[in-house]
């Protein structure tokens, strides 16, 4: 079943000190909570799962921080919703294929948002971006 909602709840970006020397960026993300919610679609009420997440990029040593919190609304069949909620309540467990799907969605959306936010406060990109290098003279051979 599909993701029916993706929302940012809190976004924090801060440049703490000027960049000096080597910068190391530590990225982290996690699903922090799962809840069962009702969603009204037209005249029909559907049960959805609300996955709360956190995504952060810390620039070290103590240079800056981007912290994003949000949630994903995920629609699933009622018996699957019950199974997922039972696993979360008992062991904080989410099935591996669903977890991969959710985390890939968080990565895609938060990486783009973090790239824009970090640039706004003059922090370097938190991920390696492609670059272009000039070719050397010897590589211009056409044969």
N, CA, C and O atoms as a MOPAC input file, in Angstrom:
PM7 MOZYME 1SCF
protein

 N      0.83800 1    -1.18600 1     0.00000 1
 C      0.00000 1     0.00000 1     0.00000 1
 C      0.88200 1     1.24800 1     0.00000 1
 O      2.08300 1     1.15900 1     0.25300 1
 N      0.29700 1     2.40200 1    -0.28000 1
 C      1.11800 1     3.58600 1    -0.51400 1
 C      1.33800 1     4.47200 1     0.71800 1
 O      0.66800 1     4.35700 1     1.74400 1
 N      2.30900 1     5.35000 1     0.54900 1
 C      2.47700 1     6.45800 1     1.47400 1
 C      1.44100 1     7.50000 1     1.05400 1
 O      1.38000 1     7.88900 1    -0.11300 1
 N      0.63300 1     7.94400 1     2.00400 1
 C     -0.40500 1     8.93000 1     1.69100 1
 C     -0.07600 1    10.30300 1     2.26400 1
 O     -0.80500 1    11.26700 1     2.02700 1
 N      1.01600 1    10.39600 1     3.01300 1
 C      1.41900 1    11.68300 1     3.54800 1
 C      2.85300 1    11.66600 1     4.03200 1
 O      3.30700 1    10.68500 1     4.62200 1
 N      3.56700 1    12.75400 1     3.78100 1
 C      4.92600 1    12.94100 1     4.28700 1
 C      5.01200 1    14.38700 1     4.73900 1
 O      4.84100 1    15.30300 1     3.93500 1
 N      5.27600 1    14.59800 1     6.02600 1
 C      5.28300 1    15.95800 1     6.56800 1
 C      6.50400 1    16.19300 1     7.43900 1
 O      6.94800 1    15.30900 1     8.17100 1
 N      7.04000 1    17.41600 1     7.34300 1
 C      8.07300 1    17.85000 1     8.26000 1
 C      7.37200 1    18.51400 1     9.43300 1
 O      6.50600 1    19.36600 1     9.23500 1
 N      7.73800 1    18.13400 1    10.65900 1
 C      7.13700 1    18.71400 1    11.85400 1
 C      8.04600 1    19.76500 1    12.48900 1
 O      7.56500 1    20.75500 1    13.03800 1
 N      9.36300 1    19.54800 1    12.41300 1
 C     10.31300 1    20.47700 1    13.02000 1
 C     11.59700 1    20.44900 1    12.20600 1
 O     12.11800 1    19.37800 1    11.89300 1
 N     12.10600 1    21.62800 1    11.86600 1
 C     13.36200 1    21.73900 1    11.12900 1
 C     14.24400 1    22.74400 1    11.86600 1
 O     13.84900 1    23.88300 1    12.11400 1
 N     15.45100 1    22.29000 1    12.20800 1
 C     16.41900 1    23.15200 1    12.86500 1
 C     17.70000 1    23.12700 1    12.05900 1
 O     18.20000 1    22.05800 1    11.70800 1
 N     18.23800 1    24.31600 1    11.76100 1
 C     19.53400 1    24.40700 1    11.09500 1
 C     20.32100 1    25.49100 1    11.82600 1
 O     19.81300 1    26.58000 1    12.09300 1
 N     21.57200 1    25.16600 1    12.14200 1
 C     22.36500 1    26.10000 1    12.92600 1
 C     23.83800 1    25.97300 1    12.56200 1
 O     24.38500 1    24.87400 1    12.48500 1
 N     24.45800 1    27.11200 1    12.34300 1
 C     25.91200 1    27.15100 1    12.17400 1
 C     26.46000 1    27.67400 1    13.49700 1
 O     26.22200 1    28.82300 1    13.86700 1
 N     27.18900 1    26.82900 1    14.19900 1
 C     27.64000 1    27.14700 1    15.55000 1
 C     28.95100 1    27.93100 1    15.54200 1
 O     29.11300 1    28.88300 1    16.30500 1
 N     29.88000 1    27.53200 1    14.68300 1
 C     31.17700 1    28.20100 1    14.63000 1
 C     31.70900 1    28.19100 1    13.20600 1
 O     31.24500 1    27.41100 1    12.37400 1
 N     32.69800 1    29.06800 1    12.91400 1
 C     33.26400 1    29.08400 1    11.56400 1
 C     33.98400 1    27.77300 1    11.24400 1
 O     34.45000 1    27.06400 1    12.13600 1
 N     34.06000 1    27.47900 1     9.97000 1
 C     34.71300 1    26.25300 1     9.52700 1
 C     36.22200 1    26.46500 1     9.56100 1
 O     36.75200 1    27.38900 1     8.94400 1
 N     36.90000 1    25.58700 1    10.29800 1
 C     38.36300 1    25.61500 1    10.38600 1
 C     38.85600 1    24.18800 1    10.23000 1
 O     38.44200 1    23.29200 1    10.96600 1
 N     39.73500 1    23.98700 1     9.27400 1
 C     40.30700 1    22.65400 1     9.09200 1
 C     39.32700 1    21.67400 1     8.49100 1
 O     38.42600 1    22.04400 1     7.73900 1
 N     39.52100 1    20.42900 1     8.83500 1
 C     38.72100 1    19.33000 1     8.28400 1
 C     37.35300 1    19.25400 1     8.96000 1
 O     37.24900 1    19.32300 1    10.18500 1
 N     36.32000 1    19.11200 1     8.15600 1
 C     34.95500 1    18.98600 1     8.66700 1
 C     34.49900 1    17.55200 1     8.46800 1
 O     34.66100 1    16.98800 1     7.38600 1
 N     33.93500 1    16.97000 1     9.49700 1
 C     33.37600 1    15.62700 1     9.40300 1
 C     31.87300 1    15.73000 1     9.65400 1
 O     31.43300 1    16.36500 1    10.61300 1
 N     31.09500 1    15.09900 1     8.78000 1
 C     29.64200 1    15.14600 1     8.91200 1
 C     29.14500 1    13.75600 1     9.29600 1
 O     29.46000 1    12.76300 1     8.64000 1
 N     28.36600 1    13.70700 1    10.37000 1
 C     27.76400 1    12.44800 1    10.81200 1
 C     26.25900 1    12.54000 1    10.58400 1
 O     25.56900 1    13.36700 1    11.17900 1
 N     25.77900 1    11.67700 1     9.71500 1
 C     24.34900 1    11.62600 1     9.41100 1
 C     23.70700 1    10.49700 1    10.20900 1
 O     24.31300 1     9.44700 1    10.42200 1
 N     22.48100 1    10.72800 1    10.64400 1
 C     21.77200 1     9.71500 1    11.40800 1
 C     20.28000 1     9.85100 1    11.12900 1
 O     19.77500 1    10.95600 1    10.92900 1
 N     19.58300 1     8.72600 1    11.11900 1
 C     18.13300 1     8.76200 1    10.99000 1
 C     17.54600 1     7.55900 1    11.72000 1
 O     18.19700 1     6.52600 1    11.87400 1
 N     16.31300 1     7.71600 1    12.16000 1
 C     15.65900 1     6.63800 1    12.89200 1
 C     14.14900 1     6.83700 1    12.87100 1
 O     13.64600 1     7.95800 1    12.79600 1
 N     13.45100 1     5.72000 1    12.93800 1
 C     12.00400 1     5.73800 1    13.16600 1
 C     11.84200 1     5.75000 1    14.67600 1
 O     12.29700 1     4.82700 1    15.35200 1
 N     11.20300 1     6.77800 1    15.21700 1
 C     11.11000 1     6.95800 1    16.66200 1
 C      9.80400 1     6.43600 1    17.26500 1
 O      9.76300 1     6.04600 1    18.43100 1
 N      8.74500 1     6.43200 1    16.46200 1
 C      7.45900 1     5.99600 1    17.01600 1
 C      6.54100 1     5.56500 1    15.88400 1
 O      6.66500 1     6.02900 1    14.75000 1
 N      5.61500 1     4.66700 1    16.21200 1
 C      4.58500 1     4.23500 1    15.26700 1
 C      3.24200 1     4.33600 1    15.98400 1
 O      3.08000 1     3.83700 1    17.09800 1
 N      2.28900 1     4.98200 1    15.33500 1
 C      0.93700 1     5.11600 1    15.88200 1
 C     -0.07400 1     4.71200 1    14.82500 1
 O      0.20200 1     4.74300 1    13.62600 1
 N     -1.22700 1     4.33900 1    15.29000 1
 C     -2.33800 1     4.03800 1    14.39500 1
 C     -3.27900 1     5.23500 1    14.42200 1
 O     -3.70000 1     5.66600 1    15.49500 1
 N     -3.61600 1     5.78000 1    13.24600 1
 C     -4.49700 1     6.94800 1    13.13600 1
 C     -5.61000 1     6.66500 1    12.14700 1
 O     -5.51400 1     5.76500 1    11.31300 1
 N     -6.66900 1     7.45500 1    12.26100 1
 C     -7.75700 1     7.39100 1    11.28800 1
 C     -7.61400 1     8.54500 1    10.31500 1
 O     -7.30900 1     9.67100 1    10.70800 1
 N     -7.83400 1     8.25700 1     9.05000 1
 C     -7.75300 1     9.26000 1     7.99400 1
 C     -9.07200 1     9.22200 1     7.23300 1
 O     -9.50600 1     8.16200 1     6.78200 1
 N     -9.70400 1    10.37500 1     7.09400 1
 C    -10.98500 1    10.43500 1     6.38400 1
 C    -10.71900 1    10.80300 1     4.93400 1
 O    -10.19200 1    11.87400 1     4.63700 1
 N    -11.09000 1     9.90300 1     4.03900 1
 C    -10.95000 1    10.10600 1     2.59800 1
 C    -12.35500 1    10.16300 1     2.00900 1
 O    -12.99500 1     9.13100 1     1.81300 1
 N    -12.82900 1    11.37300 1     1.72900 1
 C    -14.19900 1    11.52800 1     1.26800 1
 C    -15.15200 1    11.19100 1     2.39900 1
 O    -15.12400 1    11.82600 1     3.45300 1
 N    -15.99700 1    10.18600 1     2.18000 1
 C    -16.92600 1     9.75100 1     3.22200 1
 C    -16.44000 1     8.48400 1     3.91400 1
 O    -17.10200 1     7.96500 1     4.81200 1
 N    -15.28400 1     7.99300 1     3.49100 1
 C    -14.75500 1     6.73600 1     4.01900 1
 C    -13.63200 1     7.00500 1     5.01800 1
 O    -12.77500 1     7.86000 1     4.78900 1
 N    -13.64600 1     6.26900 1     6.12300 1
 C    -12.59200 1     6.39500 1     7.12600 1
 C    -11.62500 1     5.23200 1     6.96100 1
 O    -12.02200 1     4.06700 1     6.99400 1
 N    -10.35100 1     5.56300 1     6.78500 1
 C     -9.30200 1     4.56000 1     6.61700 1
 C     -8.36200 1     4.59600 1     7.81100 1
 O     -8.16100 1     5.64500 1     8.42300 1
 N     -7.79200 1     3.45100 1     8.13600 1
 C     -6.79100 1     3.36500 1     9.19000 1
 C     -5.41300 1     3.46500 1     8.54500 1
 O     -5.11100 1     2.75200 1     7.58800 1
 N     -4.58200 1     4.35700 1     9.07900 1
 C     -3.22700 1     4.53200 1     8.57100 1
 C     -2.24100 1     4.39100 1     9.71700 1
 O     -2.59400 1     4.52900 1    10.88800 1
 N     -1.00800 1     4.11600 1     9.35500 1
 C      0.07000 1     4.08700 1    10.32900 1
 C      0.85100 1     5.38600 1    10.21300 1
 O      1.16600 1     5.83400 1     9.11100 1
 N      1.16100 1     5.98500 1    11.35100 1
 C      1.95000 1     7.20900 1    11.39100 1
 C      3.32500 1     6.85800 1    11.94500 1
 O      3.47100 1     6.53100 1    13.12300 1
 N      4.34200 1     6.93100 1    11.06600 1
 C      5.72100 1     6.64200 1    11.44800 1
 C      6.43000 1     7.97300 1    11.68800 1
 O      6.63300 1     8.74300 1    10.74900 1
 N      6.80500 1     8.24900 1    12.92700 1
 C      7.54200 1     9.46500 1    13.25800 1
 C      9.02800 1     9.19200 1    13.08100 1
 O      9.52800 1     8.15000 1    13.50400 1
 N      9.73800 1    10.13700 1    12.44900 1
 C     11.16100 1     9.93200 1    12.19000 1
 C     11.98600 1    11.13900 1    12.60600 1
 O     11.47000 1    12.24400 1    12.77500 1
 N     13.28800 1    10.89400 1    12.76800 1
 C     14.26900 1    11.93900 1    13.00200 1
 C     15.40500 1    11.74400 1    12.01900 1
 O     15.82400 1    10.61700 1    11.75600 1
 N     15.89900 1    12.83900 1    11.48000 1
 C     17.04600 1    12.83000 1    10.56900 1
 C     17.96900 1    13.95800 1    11.01200 1
 O     17.51800 1    15.08400 1    11.22600 1
 N     19.26200 1    13.66100 1    11.15100 1
 C     20.18400 1    14.71700 1    11.56000 1
 C     21.50700 1    14.60900 1    10.82500 1
 O     21.95900 1    13.52500 1    10.45700 1
 N     22.10900 1    15.76700 1    10.62400 1
 C     23.46400 1    15.87500 1    10.08900 1
 C     24.22300 1    16.77500 1    11.04700 1
 O     23.90200 1    17.95400 1    11.19500 1
 N     25.24900 1    16.20000 1    11.70700 1
 C     26.06100 1    16.96300 1    12.65500 1
 C     27.42600 1    17.21800 1    12.03100 1
 O     28.11800 1    16.29400 1    11.60500 1
 N     27.79100 1    18.48400 1    11.98900 1
 C     29.07800 1    18.89900 1    11.43300 1
 C     30.05300 1    19.03200 1    12.59500 1
 O     29.85500 1    19.84400 1    13.49800 1
 N     31.10300 1    18.22900 1    12.55900 1
 C     32.06800 1    18.21900 1    13.66100 1
 C     33.42100 1    18.69000 1    13.17600 1
 O     33.75700 1    18.48800 1    12.00900 1
 N     34.20500 1    19.31000 1    14.03500 1
 C     34.01300 1    19.45900 1    15.48000 1
 C     33.16100 1    20.68900 1    15.82700 1
 O     33.61200 1    21.82300 1    15.66800 1
 N     31.96100 1    20.46500 1    16.29000 1
 C     31.02700 1    21.47900 1    16.78700 1
 C     30.88800 1    22.69000 1    15.86000 1
 O     31.01200 1    23.83600 1    16.29100 1
 N     30.62700 1    22.40800 1    14.57400 1
 C     30.52000 1    23.47400 1    13.57500 1
 C     29.06400 1    23.80800 1    13.25800 1
 O     28.70500 1    24.97800 1    13.12700 1
 N     28.23700 1    22.78500 1    13.13800 1
 C     26.85300 1    23.05500 1    12.78300 1
 C     25.97500 1    21.82600 1    12.91800 1
 O     26.44400 1    20.73200 1    13.23200 1
 N     24.69500 1    22.03100 1    12.67400 1
 C     23.71500 1    20.96500 1    12.85200 1
 C     22.50300 1    21.22500 1    11.97100 1
 O     22.03600 1    22.35800 1    11.85400 1
 N     22.00300 1    20.16800 1    11.35600 1
 C     20.70100 1    20.19100 1    10.69600 1
 C     19.90300 1    19.05100 1    11.31500 1
 O     20.33400 1    17.89900 1    11.28600 1
 N     18.74000 1    19.37300 1    11.87500 1
 C     17.90300 1    18.37800 1    12.54400 1
 C     16.48900 1    18.47700 1    11.96600 1
 O     15.86900 1    19.54000 1    11.98700 1
 N     15.99900 1    17.36200 1    11.45700 1
 C     14.67000 1    17.33100 1    10.85000 1
 C     13.84300 1    16.24600 1    11.53400 1
 O     14.29800 1    15.11500 1    11.70500 1
 N     12.64100 1    16.60400 1    11.91600 1
 C     11.69900 1    15.62900 1    12.48500 1
 C     10.41500 1    15.71200 1    11.68300 1
 O      9.99900 1    16.78600 1    11.24800 1
 N      9.80200 1    14.56700 1    11.49800 1
 C      8.58100 1    14.54400 1    10.71700 1
 C      7.86100 1    13.22700 1    10.86300 1
 O      8.16000 1    12.42900 1    11.75100 1
 N      6.90400 1    13.01000 1     9.97400 1
 C      6.16700 1    11.74700 1    10.00500 1
 C      5.70100 1    11.35400 1     8.60500 1
 O      5.53900 1    12.18400 1     7.71000 1
 N      5.49700 1    10.06800 1     8.46500 1
 C      4.99000 1     9.47600 1     7.22600 1
 C      3.66800 1     8.81600 1     7.55100 1
 O      3.56800 1     8.08100 1     8.53400 1
 N      2.64600 1     9.06700 1     6.74000 1
 C      1.37400 1     8.35100 1     6.86700 1
 C      1.35700 1     7.25700 1     5.81300 1
 O      1.53600 1     7.51400 1     4.62300 1
 N      1.14000 1     6.03800 1     6.27200 1
 C      1.23000 1     4.86100 1     5.41900 1
 C     -0.06000 1     4.06600 1     5.51900 1
 O     -0.47000 1     3.67100 1     6.61000 1
 N     -0.70000 1     3.83200 1     4.38000 1
 C     -1.96100 1     3.09500 1     4.36000 1
 C     -1.68500 1     1.61600 1     4.08700 1
 O     -0.88700 1     1.26600 1     3.21800 1
 N     -2.35400 1     0.77100 1     4.84000 1
 C     -2.16900 1    -0.67800 1     4.69500 1
 C     -3.48500 1    -1.37200 1     5.03700 1
 O     -4.37800 1    -0.78000 1     5.64500 1
 N     -3.58500 1    -2.62000 1     4.64100 1
 C     -4.76500 1    -3.42600 1     4.96700 1
 C     -4.89700 1    -3.53600 1     6.49400 1
 O     -3.88400 1    -3.57700 1     7.19200 1
 N     -6.13200 1    -3.58600 1     7.02300 1
 C     -6.33000 1    -3.61500 1     8.48200 1
 C     -5.57400 1    -4.74500 1     9.20100 1
 O     -5.03500 1    -4.53200 1    10.28700 1
 N     -5.53200 1    -5.93200 1     8.60600 1
 C     -4.82100 1    -7.03300 1     9.27900 1
 C     -3.31000 1    -6.77800 1     9.31800 1
 O     -2.64500 1    -7.17400 1    10.27600 1
 N     -2.76400 1    -6.12600 1     8.29400 1
 C     -1.33300 1    -5.77800 1     8.26700 1
 C     -1.04500 1    -4.66100 1     9.26800 1
 O      0.00000 1    -4.66500 1     9.91900 1
 N     -1.96600 1    -3.70500 1     9.39100 1
 C     -1.80700 1    -2.62500 1    10.36700 1
 C     -1.69700 1    -3.21300 1    11.76100 1
 O     -0.83000 1    -2.82600 1    12.54500 1
 N     -2.58900 1    -4.15800 1    12.06500 1
 C     -2.57200 1    -4.80000 1    13.38700 1
 C     -1.26400 1    -5.53700 1    13.61600 1
 O     -0.68300 1    -5.45100 1    14.69700 1
 N     -0.79300 1    -6.26300 1    12.60000 1
 C      0.45000 1    -7.01700 1    12.72300 1
 C      1.64800 1    -6.08500 1    12.94500 1
 O      2.51000 1    -6.36500 1    13.77800 1
 N      1.69700 1    -4.99300 1    12.20800 1
 C      2.79800 1    -4.03700 1    12.35900 1
 C      2.74900 1    -3.37400 1    13.72900 1
 O      3.78300 1    -3.22100 1    14.38000 1
 N      1.55200 1    -2.97900 1    14.17400 1
 C      1.42100 1    -2.34600 1    15.49000 1
 C      1.79100 1    -3.30600 1    16.61000 1
 O      2.42300 1    -2.89900 1    17.58500 1
 N      1.40800 1    -4.57500 1    16.48800 1
 C      1.77100 1    -5.57200 1    17.50700 1
 C      3.28800 1    -5.71900 1    17.59200 1
 O      3.84800 1    -5.77000 1    18.68700 1
 N      3.95300 1    -5.78800 1    16.44100 1
 C      5.41100 1    -5.91000 1    16.41600 1
 C      6.08900 1    -4.69600 1    17.02900 1
 O      7.09900 1    -4.83200 1    17.72000 1
 N      5.54200 1    -3.50700 1    16.78400 1
 C      6.12800 1    -2.29200 1    17.33100 1
 C      5.93100 1    -2.22900 1    18.85200 1
 O      6.85400 1    -1.88700 1    19.59200 1
 N      4.72600 1    -2.55900 1    19.30200 1
 C      4.44500 1    -2.48300 1    20.73900 1
 C      5.26500 1    -3.49100 1    21.54100 1
 O      5.71300 1    -3.18900 1    22.64700 1
 N      5.46100 1    -4.68200 1    20.98800 1
 C      6.17000 1    -5.73600 1    21.72300 1
 C      7.68100 1    -5.57300 1    21.67000 1
 O      8.34400 1    -5.68700 1    22.70100 1
 N      8.24200 1    -5.31100 1    20.49600 1
 C      9.70200 1    -5.33200 1    20.33200 1
 C     10.26400 1    -4.13400 1    19.58600 1
 O     11.44200 1    -4.14200 1    19.22600 1
 N      9.45600 1    -3.09700 1    19.34000 1
 C      9.88600 1    -1.96400 1    18.50300 1
 C     10.38600 1    -2.47000 1    17.14700 1
 O     11.40000 1    -1.99900 1    16.63200 1
 N      9.66000 1    -3.43300 1    16.58100 1
 C     10.03900 1    -4.10400 1    15.33700 1
 C      9.15300 1    -3.63800 1    14.18800 1
 O      7.93400 1    -3.53100 1    14.32900 1
 N      9.78500 1    -3.36400 1    13.05000 1
 C      9.08200 1    -3.06000 1    11.79800 1
 C      9.62300 1    -4.03900 1    10.76800 1
 O     10.83900 1    -4.20200 1    10.67800 1
 N      8.77000 1    -4.70100 1     9.98300 1
 C      9.26600 1    -5.64900 1     8.97300 1
 C     10.33600 1    -5.01500 1     8.07800 1
 O     10.24200 1    -3.84400 1     7.71000 1
 N     11.34000 1    -5.80000 1     7.74000 1
 C     12.52100 1    -5.30800 1     7.03600 1
 C     12.19800 1    -4.60900 1     5.71600 1
 O     12.75800 1    -3.55100 1     5.43000 1
 N     11.30500 1    -5.18300 1     4.90600 1
 C     10.98600 1    -4.56600 1     3.61300 1
 C     10.26900 1    -3.22300 1     3.79500 1
 O     10.51700 1    -2.28100 1     3.04200 1
 N      9.38900 1    -3.13400 1     4.78600 1
 C      8.70300 1    -1.87600 1     5.08100 1
 C      9.69300 1    -0.84900 1     5.62700 1
 O      9.64600 1     0.32100 1     5.24800 1
 N     10.58200 1    -1.27900 1     6.51100 1
 C     11.57900 1    -0.37200 1     7.08800 1
 C     12.47300 1     0.20300 1     5.99300 1
 O     12.75900 1     1.40100 1     5.99600 1
 N     12.91300 1    -0.62700 1     5.06800 1
 C     13.75500 1    -0.15800 1     3.96300 1
 C     13.00100 1     0.86900 1     3.12200 1
 O     13.56100 1     1.89800 1     2.74700 1
 N     11.74600 1     0.59400 1     2.83100 1
 C     10.92200 1     1.51500 1     2.05000 1
 C     10.77600 1     2.85900 1     2.75500 1
 O     10.93000 1     3.91000 1     2.13200 1
 N     10.48000 1     2.82700 1     4.05100 1
 C     10.30400 1     4.06000 1     4.82300 1
 C     11.60500 1     4.85700 1     4.91500 1
 O     11.60900 1     6.06800 1     4.69600 1
 N     12.70400 1     4.17900 1     5.23900 1
 C     13.97800 1     4.87600 1     5.39500 1
 C     14.47800 1     5.44400 1     4.07000 1
 O     15.07200 1     6.52200 1     4.05000 1
 N     14.24800 1     4.73900 1     2.96500 1
 C     14.61800 1     5.27900 1     1.65800 1
 C     13.81700 1     6.53700 1     1.33400 1
 O     14.34500 1     7.47400 1     0.73500 1
 N     12.55600 1     6.56200 1     1.72400 1
 C     11.72200 1     7.74600 1     1.52500 1
 C     12.24300 1     8.90800 1     2.36300 1
 O     12.34900 1    10.03300 1     1.87400 1
 N     12.56700 1     8.63300 1     3.62900 1
 C     13.11500 1     9.66300 1     4.51500 1
 C     14.43700 1    10.18300 1     3.94900 1
 O     14.66100 1    11.39300 1     3.90500 1
 N     15.30500 1     9.27900 1     3.52200 1
 C     16.59600 1     9.67300 1     2.95300 1
 C     16.41900 1    10.58600 1     1.75000 1
 O     17.06400 1    11.63000 1     1.65600 1
 N     15.56200 1    10.19900 1     0.84900 1
 C     15.36500 1    10.97700 1    -0.36900 1
 C     14.88400 1    12.39500 1    -0.04600 1
 O     15.43900 1    13.37200 1    -0.54900 1
 N     13.87300 1    12.50000 1     0.77600 1
 C     13.29600 1    13.81500 1     1.08100 1
 C     14.20900 1    14.65700 1     1.97700 1
 O     14.36500 1    15.85600 1     1.74800 1
 N     14.81100 1    14.03600 1     2.99200 1
 C     15.62600 1    14.79100 1     3.94700 1
 C     16.99300 1    15.15800 1     3.39100 1
 O     17.52300 1    16.21200 1     3.74400 1
 N     17.57900 1    14.33700 1     2.54200 1
 C     18.85600 1    14.69800 1     1.93500 1
 C     18.71900 1    15.96100 1     1.09100 1
 O     19.57900 1    16.84000 1     1.14000 1
 N     17.65100 1    16.04900 1     0.32800 1
 C     17.42300 1    17.23100 1    -0.50400 1
 C     17.19400 1    18.45400 1     0.39500 1
 O     17.77700 1    19.51300 1     0.16100 1
 N     16.35900 1    18.31000 1     1.40700 1
 C     16.06300 1    19.42700 1     2.31600 1
 C     17.32300 1    19.86900 1     3.06000 1
 O     17.56600 1    21.06700 1     3.20600 1
 N     18.12400 1    18.91500 1     3.52900 1
 C     19.35600 1    19.23500 1     4.26200 1
 C     20.36800 1    19.93100 1     3.36300 1
 O     21.07200 1    20.83600 1     3.80900 1
 N     20.44600 1    19.52300 1     2.12000 1
 C     21.35900 1    20.16100 1     1.16900 1
 C     21.01100 1    21.64400 1     0.99600 1
 O     21.89900 1    22.49500 1     0.99200 1
 N     19.74600 1    21.94200 1     0.85600 1
 C     19.29400 1    23.32900 1     0.70700 1
 C     19.53000 1    24.11600 1     1.99800 1
 O     20.04900 1    25.23200 1     1.95900 1
 N     19.15100 1    23.53800 1     3.13700 1
 C     19.28600 1    24.23900 1     4.41800 1
 C     20.74900 1    24.51100 1     4.76700 1
 O     21.08200 1    25.60400 1     5.22500 1
 N     21.61400 1    23.53600 1     4.55700 1
 C     23.03100 1    23.71900 1     4.89200 1
 C     23.64400 1    24.81700 1     4.03000 1
 O     24.48100 1    25.58700 1     4.50200 1
 N     23.23500 1    24.88900 1     2.78500 1
 C     23.75500 1    25.93600 1     1.90200 1
 C     23.28200 1    27.32300 1     2.35600 1
 O     24.00800 1    28.30200 1     2.18200 1
 N     22.09400 1    27.42200 1     2.92800 1
 C     21.55300 1    28.70200 1     3.39800 1
 C     22.37200 1    29.29800 1     4.54000 1
 O     22.43200 1    30.51900 1     4.68400 1
 N     23.01100 1    28.43900 1     5.36400 1
 C     23.81800 1    28.94000 1     6.48800 1
 C     25.30900 1    28.75300 1     6.22500 1
 O     26.12000 1    28.83300 1     7.14800 1
 N     25.66900 1    28.50300 1     4.96800 1
 C     27.06000 1    28.35300 1     4.53500 1
 C     27.79600 1    27.19200 1     5.19700 1
 O     28.96000 1    27.31500 1     5.57800 1
 N     27.10500 1    26.07100 1     5.32700 1
 C     27.75000 1    24.82100 1     5.73100 1
 C     28.01300 1    24.02100 1     4.46300 1
 O     27.25700 1    24.13500 1     3.49800 1
 N     29.07000 1    23.21100 1     4.44600 1
 C     29.32400 1    22.40400 1     3.25500 1
 C     28.25100 1    21.33100 1     3.08000 1
 O     27.54000 1    21.01900 1     4.03500 1
 N     28.11800 1    20.76200 1     1.88200 1
 C     27.13700 1    19.69000 1     1.67900 1
 C     27.40600 1    18.51800 1     2.62500 1
 O     28.55800 1    18.18800 1     2.90800 1
 N     26.35400 1    17.90700 1     3.10000 1
 C     26.47900 1    16.78100 1     4.03600 1
 C     26.72100 1    15.45500 1     3.31800 1
 O     27.03800 1    14.45400 1     3.96000 1
 N     26.57500 1    15.44000 1     2.00100 1
 C     26.82400 1    14.25500 1     1.19200 1
 C     27.77900 1    14.64300 1     0.06800 1
 O     27.86900 1    15.81300 1    -0.30200 1
 N     28.48000 1    13.67100 1    -0.46200 1
 C     29.41500 1    13.94200 1    -1.55400 1
 C     28.61800 1    14.17800 1    -2.83000 1
 O     27.80100 1    13.35200 1    -3.23700 1
 N     28.87700 1    15.32500 1    -3.44700 1
 C     28.20500 1    15.67200 1    -4.69800 1
 C     29.14200 1    15.39200 1    -5.86700 1
 O     30.36100 1    15.45400 1    -5.70800 1
 N     28.59200 1    15.08900 1    -7.02800 1
 C     29.45800 1    14.86600 1    -8.19300 1
 C     30.17800 1    16.15800 1    -8.59000 1
 O     29.62700 1    17.25200 1    -8.47400 1
 N     31.40100 1    16.01000 1    -9.05300 1
 C     32.17700 1    17.15900 1    -9.50700 1
 C     32.75900 1    16.86800 1   -10.88100 1
 O     32.85100 1    15.71500 1   -11.30200 1
 N     33.15000 1    17.93000 1   -11.57100 1
 C     33.75300 1    17.80900 1   -12.89500 1
 C     35.20700 1    18.23500 1   -12.78000 1
 O     35.51900 1    19.27800 1   -12.20600 1
 N     36.09200 1    17.41400 1   -13.33600 1
 C     37.52300 1    17.73800 1   -13.36000 1
 C     37.94500 1    17.94400 1   -14.80200 1
 O     37.47100 1    17.24200 1   -15.69600 1
 N     38.83800 1    18.90800 1   -15.03800 1
 C     39.31100 1    19.08400 1   -16.41400 1
 C     40.15400 1    17.89300 1   -16.83500 1
 O     40.86200 1    17.30000 1   -16.02100 1
 N     40.07300 1    17.55000 1   -18.11500 1
 C     40.86500 1    16.44100 1   -18.63800 1
 C     42.30400 1    16.88800 1   -18.83100 1
 O     42.57600 1    18.06600 1   -19.06100 1
 N     43.21700 1    15.94000 1   -18.73700 1
 C     44.61800 1    16.26800 1   -18.98300 1
 C     44.86800 1    16.32700 1   -20.49100 1
 O     44.06300 1    15.82300 1   -21.27500 1
 N     45.97400 1    16.93900 1   -20.89400 1
 C     46.31600 1    17.10500 1   -22.31000 1
 C     46.43400 1    15.75800 1   -23.02700 1
 O     46.01900 1    15.64100 1   -24.18000 1
 N     46.98200 1    14.75800 1   -22.37800 1
 C     47.22900 1    13.46300 1   -23.01900 1
 C     45.93300 1    12.74300 1   -23.38000 1
 O     45.93100 1    11.89700 1   -24.27400 1
 N     44.83700 1    13.06300 1   -22.70700 1
 C     43.60200 1    12.34100 1   -22.97100 1
 C     42.82800 1    12.90900 1   -24.16200 1
 O     41.71100 1    12.45600 1   -24.41200 1
 N     43.35900 1    13.86400 1   -24.89700 1
 C     42.66700 1    14.43600 1   -26.04100 1
 C     42.97400 1    13.69200 1   -27.34200 1
 O     42.60000 1    14.15200 1   -28.42100 1
 N     43.63200 1    12.57800 1   -27.25000 1
 C     43.98300 1    11.78200 1   -28.43300 1
 C     42.73200 1    11.22500 1   -29.07200 1
 O     41.88900 1    10.64700 1   -28.38700 1
 N     42.60400 1    11.39000 1   -30.36200 1
 C     41.50000 1    10.82100 1   -31.11800 1
 C     42.11200 1     9.87900 1   -32.14300 1
 O     42.89800 1    10.30100 1   -32.99000 1
 N     41.75600 1     8.61900 1   -32.06700 1
 C     42.40700 1     7.69800 1   -32.98000 1
 C     41.55900 1     6.65200 1   -33.54900 1
 O     42.03400 1     5.83000 1   -34.33300 1

